[in-house]
Amino acid sequence: NKVVAAFYFNMMAFLFVVYPFVSKVVIEIFICVDLGNSSWLKSDLRERCPTSNSLGFVWSAIFTIIIPIGVPAFFVVLLVKFKIPRLAQYKMKMHRLQAVLKEMGAW
């Protein structure tokens, strides 16, 4: 059980670090600039914009769903699975109780 929890923790930490960069790259493939008779990627003007029936466009569309949408959804699922909202509520209640007891001089 500890191994599984450590795996999820490390996976979430890794995804948290790489998520902004990967999301930016995935979304940038849809931002194109028209120059002359063709369309080029704004992020890399050496590359042509993928057409809607090209493999690059299909892969980008798939990864747009997986990365920018799927990673936050994965985080929410893990938070609920490990009962983090309930744990946070419990800690807040305990903190409030300790504050009241300190104020009353009983702590």
Contacts in CASP RR format, 6 or more apart in sequence:
PFRMAT RR
TARGET T0000
AUTHOR 0000-0000-0000
METHOD contacts of the structure
MODEL  1
NKVVAAFYFNMMAFLFVVYPFVSKVVIEIFICVDLGNSSWLKSDLRERCP
TSNSLGFVWSAIFTIIIPIGVPAFFVVLLVKFKIPRLAQYKMKMHRLQAV
LKEMGAW
5 82 0 8 1.000
8 78 0 8 1.000
8 82 0 8 1.000
12 75 0 8 1.000
12 78 0 8 1.000
15 71 0 8 1.000
15 74 0 8 1.000
15 75 0 8 1.000
19 67 0 8 1.000
19 71 0 8 1.000
22 67 0 8 1.000
23 67 0 8 1.000
23 68 0 8 1.000
23 71 0 8 1.000
25 43 0 8 1.000
26 60 0 8 1.000
26 63 0 8 1.000
26 64 0 8 1.000
26 67 0 8 1.000
26 68 0 8 1.000
27 64 0 8 1.000
27 68 0 8 1.000
28 41 0 8 1.000
28 42 0 8 1.000
28 43 0 8 1.000
29 41 0 8 1.000
29 43 0 8 1.000
29 49 0 8 1.000
29 50 0 8 1.000
29 56 0 8 1.000
29 57 0 8 1.000
29 60 0 8 1.000
30 60 0 8 1.000
30 64 0 8 1.000
31 41 0 8 1.000
31 42 0 8 1.000
31 43 0 8 1.000
32 39 0 8 1.000
32 40 0 8 1.000
32 41 0 8 1.000
32 42 0 8 1.000
32 49 0 8 1.000
33 39 0 8 1.000
33 40 0 8 1.000
33 41 0 8 1.000
33 42 0 8 1.000
33 45 0 8 1.000
34 40 0 8 1.000
35 45 0 8 1.000
38 48 0 8 1.000
38 49 0 8 1.000
39 48 0 8 1.000
39 49 0 8 1.000
40 46 0 8 1.000
40 47 0 8 1.000
40 48 0 8 1.000
40 49 0 8 1.000
41 47 0 8 1.000
41 48 0 8 1.000
41 49 0 8 1.000
50 56 0 8 1.000
50 57 0 8 1.000
50 60 0 8 1.000
51 57 0 8 1.000
79 85 0 8 1.000
98 107 0 8 1.000
101 107 0 8 1.000
END
